[in-house]
């Protein structure tokens, strides 16, 4: 039985107990940390077709890398029952690993025809599993994120299958939807920051907090002309924003069943009108920017979620930039 903590890449490989013949190209990490990379051929039942060499053997394989390094984690926060594993998987060209470009005269180079055919098929997307699998030092076993016991072979099979599924249209549609949500959330941040400047002459101090979330102290003032209304001094932008808000509320009541009862009662008393306008103006000036700040923080969280959950995020973002350039 393997005993944790492990001391070398060989011990880590032994602990995973991978099925013989399914994986090749074992390569331990050279920095001395317990980690290694290993390769597995893509199956024939997925949309991706790897390029092949002249003898018909595939040049591109899936490479899985795993790192186990509990010494790097703060020991006071290390839970011996859930020591995290760092695992990623990506496509790997054996030829390009040793060469720059392609020399089709060489025996180990994939053929031009197979490269062209492979590029026309959906390419596997690299995935990272940073908080999905753990080692339990106390029980000497692997566990998943949900606490379920797994074998090392099951972990590698799961990682490999998830990687292969990125070539299917169903999975790629899901990734594109997630990426689209994240990209639109990022655009929403810029729109909200624009509204904050135009409507309230305020800004979010991104230098003090570049990644968010923003706090109340991060809302700063911009230079602006001021006016006095109902004895209350504020900027022209806030007054215009408040006026537009009042018109929208007025229209909403006018086109609803409450329009006559409410508006008739309101306009009979000028003092009430003045009080309501003062309260409304102050509320819009103080609550509006912080409401926008909260929406910006929400959009930032959604943007980060889209970036981390969709491996197609950068590809979709690049497509969006290219479309704008063509337009």
C-alpha positions in Angstrom: 0.0 0.0 0.0 1.3 3.5 -0.9 1.8 5.7 2.1 1.4 9.4 2.0 3.0 11.9 1.9 4.8 10.9 -1.3 8.4 11.9 -1.9 9.0 11.5 -5.7 7.4 11.4 -9.1 7.9 7.6 -9.2 6.0 7.2 -5.9 3.2 9.4 -7.3 3.0 7.3 -10.5 2.8 4.1 -8.5 0.1 5.6 -6.3 -2.1 6.3 -9.4 -1.7 2.7 -10.5 -2.5 3.4 -14.2 -3.6 0.5 -16.4 -0.7 -1.0 -18.3 -0.5 -0.1 -22.0 -3.1 2.8 -21.8 -0.5 5.5 -21.2 3.0 6.1 -22.6 5.7 8.7 -22.5 6.1 9.0 -18.7 8.3 12.0 -17.9 9.0 13.1 -14.3 9.3 16.8 -13.5 12.9 17.9 -13.5 12.6 20.3 -10.5 12.5 17.4 -8.1 8.8 18.0 -7.1 6.5 15.0 -7.0 5.0 15.4 -10.4 5.1 14.0 -13.9 3.5 14.1 -17.4 2.2 11.2 -19.3 0.6 10.7 -22.7 -2.4 8.9 -24.1 -3.6 8.4 -27.7 -6.9 9.9 -28.7 -9.7 7.5 -29.4 -11.1 7.0 -32.9 -14.7 7.7 -31.8 -14.3 11.5 -31.3 -14.5 14.3 -33.9 -10.9 15.2 -33.6 -8.6 13.4 -36.1 -4.9 13.7 -35.1 -2.3 14.1 -37.8 -0.2 11.0 -38.5 3.3 10.3 -39.6 4.3 8.5 -42.8 4.0 5.1 -41.0 0.4 5.9 -39.9 1.1 6.5 -36.2 -0.5 9.6 -34.7 1.8 12.5 -34.0 -0.6 14.4 -31.6 -1.6 12.9 -28.3 -3.2 14.0 -25.1 -0.7 15.0 -22.4 -1.8 14.9 -18.8 0.4 16.6 -16.1 -0.1 16.1 -12.4 1.7 17.8 -9.5 1.5 16.9 -5.9 3.4 19.3 -3.7 2.0 19.7 -0.1 5.2 21.4 1.0 4.3 24.4 -1.1 1.0 25.0 0.8 0.9 26.8 4.2 1.3 24.0 6.7 -1.0 25.7 9.2 -3.8 25.6 6.6 -3.0 22.2 5.1 -5.8 19.7 5.7 -4.2 16.2 5.7 -7.5 14.7 4.6 -7.7 16.9 1.5 -4.3 17.7 0.0 -5.0 19.2 -3.5 -3.6 17.8 -6.7 -2.9 20.1 -9.6 -3.8 18.4 -12.9 -4.1 19.7 -16.5 -4.5 18.1 -19.9 -3.8 19.4 -23.3 -3.0 18.2 -26.8 0.7 17.6 -27.5 2.5 17.3 -30.8 5.5 14.9 -30.5 7.1 16.4 -33.6 6.6 20.1 -32.7 8.0 19.5 -29.2 11.4 18.9 -30.8 11.1 21.1 -34.0 10.1 24.6 -35.0 7.7 24.3 -37.9 7.4 21.2 -40.2 9.9 19.5 -42.4 7.9 17.0 -44.3 11.0 15.2 -45.5 11.7 13.9 -42.1 10.4 10.5 -41.1 8.9 11.6 -37.8 7.1 14.6 -39.3 3.3 14.3 -39.8 2.3 14.4 -43.4 0.9 17.6 -45.0 -2.3 15.8 -46.0 -3.0 14.5 -42.4 -2.2 18.0 -41.0 -4.7 19.6 -43.3 -7.4 17.0 -42.5 -6.7 17.3 -38.7 -7.0 21.1 -38.8 -10.5 20.8 -40.3 -11.7 18.9 -37.3 -12.6 20.3 -33.9 -9.4 20.7 -31.8 -9.2 19.4 -28.2 -9.2 22.1 -25.7 -6.8 22.2 -22.8 -8.4 21.9 -19.3 -7.2 22.5 -15.8 -8.3 20.7 -12.6 -7.0 22.8 -9.8 -9.5 22.0 -7.1 -11.2 18.8 -8.2 -9.0 16.0 -6.8 -7.3 15.4 -3.5 -5.1 13.0 -1.6 -6.0 12.0 1.9 -2.8 11.4 4.0 -4.8 10.0 6.8 -6.6 7.4 4.7 -4.0 6.8 2.0 -6.5 7.3 -0.8 -7.7 9.7 -3.6 -10.9 11.6 -3.3 -12.9 13.8 -5.6 -14.3 17.3 -4.9 -17.5 15.8 -3.6 -15.6 13.6 -1.1 -16.2 10.4 -3.1 -13.3 7.9 -3.0 -11.7 7.4 -6.4 -8.8 5.4 -7.8 -5.9 7.1 -9.5 -6.9 5.4 -12.8 -10.4 6.8 -12.4 -9.1 10.3 -12.0 -7.0 10.0 -15.1 -9.8 8.5 -17.1 -12.2 11.4 -16.0 -9.6 14.0 -17.0 -8.9 12.3 -20.3 -12.7 11.9 -21.2 -13.4 15.5 -20.3 -10.6 16.6 -22.6 -11.9 14.4 -25.4 -15.5 15.7 -25.0 -14.3 19.3 -25.8 -14.2 18.2 -29.4 -18.0 17.4 -29.4 -20.4 20.1 -30.7 -22.6 19.7 -27.6 -19.8 20.5 -25.2 -18.4 23.2 -27.4 -21.8 24.9 -27.6 -21.9 24.9 -23.8 -18.5 26.4 -23.5 -19.4 29.0 -26.1 -22.5 30.0 -24.1 -20.5 30.3 -20.9 -17.8 32.4 -22.7 -20.5 34.6 -24.2 -22.0 35.3 -20.8 -18.5 36.2 -19.4 -17.7 38.4 -22.4 -21.0 40.3 -22.2 -20.5 40.7 -18.4 -17.2 42.4 -19.2 -18.9 44.7 -21.6 -21.5 45.4 -18.9 -18.7 46.6 -16.6 -17.6 49.2 -19.2 -21.2 50.3 -19.8 -21.9 50.7 -16.1 -18.6 52.6 -15.6 -19.7 54.9 -18.5 -23.1 55.5 -16.8 -21.4 56.3 -13.5 -19.3 59.0 -15.2 -22.1 60.5 -17.3 -24.9 60.3 -14.8 -23.1 61.0 -11.6 -19.6 62.4 -12.6 -18.0 59.7 -10.5 -15.5 56.9 -11.2 -14.3 53.6 -9.7 -10.7 53.7 -8.5 -9.3 50.7 -10.4 -5.7 51.5 -9.5 -6.3 50.9 -5.8 -8.4 47.8 -6.5 -7.6 46.6 -10.1 -9.4 43.3 -9.9 -12.4 44.2 -7.7 -14.8 43.9 -6.0 -15.0 47.6 -5.4 -15.8 49.0 -2.0 -17.6 52.2 -1.1 -14.2 53.9 -0.7 -13.3 53.1 -4.3 -16.1 55.4 -5.6 -14.3 58.7 -6.4 -15.5 62.1 -7.7 -14.8 63.7 -11.1 -14.7 67.4 -11.8 -18.2 68.8 -12.7 -20.3 72.0 -12.8 -22.8 72.3 -9.9 -26.3 73.8 -9.6 -28.6 74.4 -6.7 -32.2 73.0 -6.8 -34.7 73.2 -4.0 -31.8 74.6 -1.9 -29.7 71.5 -2.5 -26.4 71.8 -4.4 -25.4 69.1 -6.7 -23.9 68.5 -10.2 -25.7 69.1 -13.4 -25.3 65.4 -14.3 -27.1 64.3 -11.1 -30.0 66.8 -11.7 -30.4 65.6 -15.3 -30.3 62.0 -14.1 -32.9 62.7 -11.5 -35.1 64.6 -14.0 -35.0 61.7 -16.4 -35.8 59.3 -13.5 -38.8 61.4 -12.5 -40.1 61.4 -16.1 -39.8 57.6 -16.3 -41.7 57.2 -13.0 -44.3 59.7 -14.1 -44.8 57.8 -17.3 -45.1 54.5 -15.5 -47.8 55.8 -13.2 -49.5 57.7 -16.1 -49.9 54.5 -18.2 -50.9 52.4 -15.2 -54.2 52.2 -13.4 -52.8 54.3 -10.5 -52.2 57.4 -12.5 -55.1 59.6 -11.5 -55.4 58.7 -7.8 -51.7 59.1 -7.2 -50.9 62.1 -9.4 -54.0 64.0 -8.3 -53.1 63.5 -4.6 -49.5 64.4 -5.2 -49.9 67.7 -7.1 -52.5 69.0 -4.6 -49.8 69.6 -2.0 -46.7 71.7 -3.1 -44.9 71.0 0.1 -45.3 67.3 -0.4 -43.9 67.7 -4.0 -40.9 69.6 -2.6 -40.2 67.1 0.1 -40.5 64.2 -2.3 -38.2 65.8 -4.8 -35.6 66.6 -2.2 -35.6 63.1 -0.9 -35.6 61.7 -4.4 -32.7 63.9 -5.5 -30.6 63.0 -2.5 -31.4 59.3 -2.8 -30.5 59.2 -6.5 -27.2 61.1 -5.9 -26.1 58.8 -3.0 -27.7 55.5 -3.8 -27.3 55.5 -7.6 -23.5 55.3 -7.7 -23.3 52.5 -5.1 -26.0 50.6 -6.9 -23.9 50.8 -10.0 -20.9 49.7 -8.0 -22.7 46.6 -6.8 -23.8 45.8 -10.4 -20.1 46.3 -11.5 -19.0 43.8 -8.8 -21.7 41.3 -10.0 -20.5 41.7 -13.6 -16.9 41.2 -12.6 -17.8 37.9 -10.8 -19.7 36.7 -13.8 -16.9 37.7 -16.1 -14.4 35.7 -13.9 -16.8 32.8 -13.9 -16.9 32.8 -17.7 -13.1 33.0 -18.0 -12.5 30.1 -15.6 -15.3 27.8 -16.7 -15.0 28.1 -20.4 -11.7 26.9 -22.1 -13.0 28.6 -25.3 -13.2 32.0 -23.7 -10.1 33.4 -25.4 -11.1 32.0 -28.7 -14.6 33.5 -28.5 -13.2 36.8 -27.3 -10.8 36.8 -30.3 -13.6 36.1 -32.7 -15.5 39.1 -31.3 -12.6 41.4 -31.8 -12.1 40.1 -35.4 -15.8 40.8 -36.1 -15.5 44.3 -34.8 -12.4 44.9 -37.0 -14.2 43.7 -40.1 -17.2 45.9 -39.4 
